[in-house]
């Protein structure tokens, strides 16, 4: 599986995004496709009054570094998290 596919699978249905050890709530996620361009917002996250948005360009070429973590071009370490469902 290509790194981009691993990233897309990890972000799918994520409830939270951990960025450099800080957990943000997912506000918006859009899986990149052939219609998205570099400046399109792909992900928005929020923690209290802090809101962050990431464009396709910022998330493209994320490198999987293991244990569910991805390193962005900016150097940020990112991990997608989901709520556990107990049946």
C-alpha positions in Angstrom: 0.0 0.0 0.0 1.4 3.4 -1.0 2.1 6.0 1.8 -0.7 8.2 0.4 -3.2 5.4 0.7 -2.1 4.6 4.3 -2.5 8.3 5.2 -6.0 8.4 3.6 -7.0 5.2 5.4 -5.8 6.6 8.7 -7.6 9.9 8.4 -10.9 8.2 7.4 -13.4 8.7 10.2 -10.9 10.1 12.6 -12.5 11.8 15.6 -9.3 13.4 16.8 -5.9 14.3 15.4 -2.8 14.4 17.6 -0.3 17.0 16.4 3.1 17.1 18.1 1.6 15.3 21.1 -1.4 17.7 21.4 -4.9 16.1 20.7 -7.3 18.2 18.7 -10.9 17.4 17.8 -11.6 16.9 14.2 -13.9 19.5 12.7 -13.5 18.7 9.0 -11.8 16.0 6.9 -11.8 15.6 3.2 -10.0 12.7 1.5 -8.0 14.2 -1.4 -9.0 13.0 -4.8 -8.4 14.1 -8.4 -10.5 17.2 -8.0 -8.6 18.7 -5.0 -5.8 21.1 -5.6 -2.8 22.2 -3.4 -4.6 25.1 -1.7 -7.8 23.1 -0.9 -8.4 22.7 2.8 -8.3 18.9 3.6 -8.4 19.0 7.4 -9.6 21.4 10.1 -9.1 20.6 13.8 -9.9 22.5 17.0 -8.8 22.6 20.7 -10.7 25.2 22.7 -10.2 28.5 20.9 -7.4 27.2 18.8 -8.3 26.2 15.2 -5.9 24.8 12.7 -6.5 24.1 9.0 -4.3 22.1 6.7 -4.2 22.3 2.9 -3.6 19.4 0.5 -0.1 20.8 -0.1 0.7 20.7 3.6 -0.5 17.1 3.9 0.8 15.7 0.6 3.9 13.6 0.9 3.3 12.8 4.6 5.8 10.0 5.5 4.6 7.1 7.7 7.1 6.8 10.5 5.4 3.9 12.3 3.0 3.3 15.2 0.3 5.3 13.4 2.4 8.5 13.1 3.1 10.5 10.0 5.7 13.2 9.6 4.6 16.2 7.5 6.8 18.3 5.3 6.8 21.0 8.0 8.3 18.5 10.4 5.1 18.1 12.5 4.3 14.7 13.8 0.6 13.7 13.2 -1.6 10.8 14.3 -5.3 10.2 13.6 -7.4 8.8 16.5 -10.9 7.4 16.7 -13.3 6.9 19.6 -13.4 3.3 20.7 -16.8 1.7 20.4 -17.6 -1.1 22.9 -20.4 -3.5 22.1 
